[in-house]
């Protein structure tokens, strides 16, 4: 089971989601998207919360209001963290999540620690949590199929971009060839490169 929430504090809205338990978290780790940002309470047990960014947006471009929504949601879904003040929430791109065979279910590490960011959460804000809970929806998605569909879409986009690039290069080569031919023709047509009957090379006189 995956729970979905809508952060409507900015337009367009953002989708936030998390697994029901550590087993769903395993699937989310495995089938996450490059556009996903992972959130977790630092050094405490908590839900694995994901924010899906629009294509092209980076972790540094997350609207502050949306970042607060994610931090509040992950705090609220931590057995210990929800009761504590002044906690820290870590977040990083999905691609930075590291999973090895020796790790427990739901446990992860990071490939690059420098890509892990921290947001401080002073206390729970009920207004934010209640607003997000009102948008909560449950689903049993085929995460593997969704990931494959997304990856196929990206492959198609890259294929189209490559085709467009090759077409542009071909057109540029054609234009260059035409310009070179025009320059050559212009050079031949210059008066100093032309000869006439007056040059004495030919004559209409007969013996």
C-alpha positions as CSV (number, residue, x, y, z in Angstrom):
1,X,0.0,0.0,0.0
2,X,1.2,3.5,-0.9
3,X,-0.2,6.6,0.6
4,X,-0.4,9.8,-1.6
5,X,-0.7,13.4,-0.4
6,X,-1.0,16.6,-2.3
7,X,0.9,19.7,-1.3
8,X,-1.3,22.5,-2.6
9,X,0.6,25.4,-1.0
10,X,2.0,26.4,-4.4
11,X,0.8,26.1,-8.0
12,X,1.2,23.7,-9.7
13,X,0.7,21.2,-6.8
14,X,3.2,18.6,-5.7
15,X,2.7,14.9,-5.0
16,X,4.1,13.4,-1.8
17,X,3.9,9.7,-1.1
18,X,5.2,7.1,1.3
19,X,4.9,3.3,1.9
20,X,2.7,1.8,4.5
21,X,5.5,-0.1,6.1
22,X,9.2,-1.1,5.7
23,X,8.3,-3.7,3.0
24,X,6.6,-1.1,0.9
25,X,9.6,1.2,1.6
26,X,11.8,-1.5,0.0
27,X,9.8,-1.3,-3.2
28,X,9.9,2.5,-3.2
29,X,13.6,2.4,-2.9
30,X,13.9,-0.1,-5.7
31,X,11.4,1.5,-8.1
32,X,11.9,5.2,-7.3
33,X,12.1,7.8,-10.1
34,X,15.0,10.2,-10.8
35,X,12.6,13.0,-10.0
36,X,12.0,11.7,-6.5
37,X,13.4,13.3,-3.3
38,X,13.6,11.1,-0.3
39,X,12.9,12.3,3.3
40,X,13.5,10.7,6.7
41,X,13.9,11.8,10.3
42,X,17.6,12.0,11.1
43,X,18.9,9.2,13.4
44,X,15.3,8.1,14.3
45,X,12.9,5.6,12.9
46,X,10.3,7.1,10.6
47,X,8.4,6.7,7.4
48,X,10.2,7.0,4.1
49,X,8.6,10.0,2.5
50,X,9.1,10.9,-1.2
51,X,8.5,14.2,-3.0
52,X,8.1,13.9,-6.8
53,X,9.6,16.9,-8.6
54,X,8.7,18.0,-12.1
55,X,11.2,17.0,-14.8
56,X,14.1,19.4,-14.9
57,X,13.7,20.7,-11.3
58,X,16.5,20.1,-8.8
59,X,16.5,19.5,-5.1
60,X,17.7,23.1,-4.6
61,X,14.6,24.4,-6.3
62,X,12.0,22.8,-4.0
63,X,9.7,25.6,-2.9
64,X,10.2,26.3,0.8
65,X,6.5,25.8,1.6
66,X,6.6,22.3,0.0
67,X,9.8,21.5,1.9
68,X,8.1,22.3,5.1
69,X,5.1,20.1,4.2
70,X,7.5,17.1,3.6
71,X,9.3,17.7,6.8
72,X,6.1,18.0,8.8
73,X,4.7,14.8,7.2
74,X,7.8,12.7,7.9
75,X,8.0,14.0,11.5
76,X,4.4,13.1,12.0
77,X,5.1,9.6,10.8
78,X,7.9,8.9,13.2
79,X,6.9,7.1,16.5
80,X,9.6,9.0,18.4
81,X,10.0,12.0,16.3
82,X,6.4,13.0,16.4
83,X,6.7,13.5,20.2
84,X,9.9,15.5,20.0
85,X,10.8,19.1,19.3
86,X,13.8,20.4,17.4
87,X,14.4,17.4,15.3
88,X,16.3,17.2,11.9
89,X,14.9,15.7,8.7
90,X,17.4,14.6,6.1
91,X,16.6,14.6,2.4
92,X,18.4,13.6,-0.8
93,X,17.7,12.6,-4.4
94,X,16.4,9.1,-4.9
95,X,19.5,8.3,-7.1
96,X,21.7,8.9,-4.0
97,X,20.1,6.1,-2.0
98,X,22.4,3.1,-1.5
99,X,21.1,-0.3,-0.8
100,X,23.4,-3.3,-0.2
101,X,22.6,-7.0,0.4
102,X,23.7,-6.8,4.1
103,X,21.2,-4.1,5.0
104,X,18.0,-4.8,6.9
105,X,14.6,-4.3,5.3
106,X,13.9,-0.6,4.9
107,X,17.5,0.4,5.7
108,X,19.5,2.5,3.3
109,X,22.7,4.4,3.0
110,X,24.0,7.1,0.6
111,X,26.5,7.0,-2.3
112,X,27.5,10.6,-1.7
113,X,27.1,12.2,1.8
114,X,27.6,15.7,0.4
115,X,24.3,15.3,-1.5
116,X,22.3,14.8,1.7
117,X,20.6,18.0,3.0
118,X,19.1,18.7,6.4
119,X,16.0,20.8,7.3
120,X,15.3,21.6,11.0
121,X,11.8,21.1,12.4
122,X,11.2,23.0,15.6
123,X,7.8,21.4,16.4
124,X,4.8,19.8,14.9
125,X,2.4,22.1,13.1
126,X,-1.1,20.6,13.3
127,X,-2.5,22.9,10.6
128,X,0.0,21.6,8.1
129,X,-0.4,17.9,9.0
130,X,-4.2,18.2,9.0
131,X,-4.2,19.9,5.6
132,X,-2.1,17.1,4.1
133,X,-4.1,14.3,5.8
134,X,-7.2,15.6,4.2
135,X,-5.6,14.9,0.7
136,X,-4.5,11.4,1.7
137,X,-5.3,8.7,-0.9
138,X,-4.4,5.0,-0.8
139,X,-3.3,2.9,-3.8
140,X,-1.8,-0.4,-4.7
141,X,0.3,0.6,-7.7
142,X,2.4,-1.6,-9.9
143,X,5.6,0.3,-9.1
144,X,7.7,-1.8,-11.4
145,X,5.4,-1.2,-14.3
146,X,5.2,2.5,-13.6
147,X,9.0,2.8,-13.4
148,X,9.4,0.9,-16.7
149,X,6.8,3.2,-18.4
150,X,8.6,6.2,-17.1
151,X,12.0,4.9,-18.2
152,X,10.6,4.0,-21.7
153,X,9.2,7.5,-22.0
154,X,12.7,8.9,-21.2
155,X,14.3,6.6,-23.8
156,X,11.8,7.8,-26.4
157,X,12.5,11.4,-25.6
158,X,16.3,10.8,-25.8
159,X,15.8,9.0,-29.1
160,X,13.8,11.9,-30.5
161,X,16.4,14.4,-29.3
162,X,19.1,12.4,-31.0
163,X,17.2,12.2,-34.2
164,X,16.5,16.0,-34.1
165,X,20.2,16.6,-33.4
166,X,21.3,14.5,-36.4
167,X,18.7,16.3,-38.6
168,X,20.1,19.7,-37.5
169,X,23.7,18.6,-38.1
170,X,22.7,17.3,-41.6
171,X,21.0,20.5,-42.4
172,X,23.9,22.5,-41.1
173,X,26.3,20.5,-43.3
174,X,24.0,21.1,-46.3
175,X,24.0,24.9,-45.6
176,X,27.8,24.9,-45.2
177,X,28.2,23.1,-48.5
178,X,25.8,25.5,-50.3
179,X,27.8,28.5,-48.9
180,X,31.1,27.0,-50.0
181,X,29.7,26.4,-53.5
182,X,28.3,30.0,-53.6
183,X,31.7,31.4,-52.5
184,X,33.5,29.4,-55.2
185,X,31.0,30.6,-57.9
186,X,31.3,34.2,-56.7
187,X,35.1,33.9,-56.9
188,X,35.0,32.5,-60.5
189,X,32.7,35.3,-61.6
190,X,35.0,38.1,-60.6
191,X,36.2,40.1,-63.6
192,X,39.9,39.4,-62.9
193,X,39.3,35.7,-63.2
194,X,37.4,36.0,-66.5
195,X,38.8,36.2,-70.1
196,X,37.3,37.7,-73.2
197,X,38.1,37.8,-77.0
198,X,39.8,41.1,-76.4
199,X,42.5,39.3,-74.4
200,X,44.0,38.1,-77.7
201,X,43.8,34.5,-76.8
202,X,41.2,33.9,-79.6
203,X,40.8,35.5,-83.1
204,X,38.3,35.5,-85.9
205,X,41.0,36.3,-88.5
206,X,41.6,33.7,-91.2
207,X,44.5,33.4,-93.5
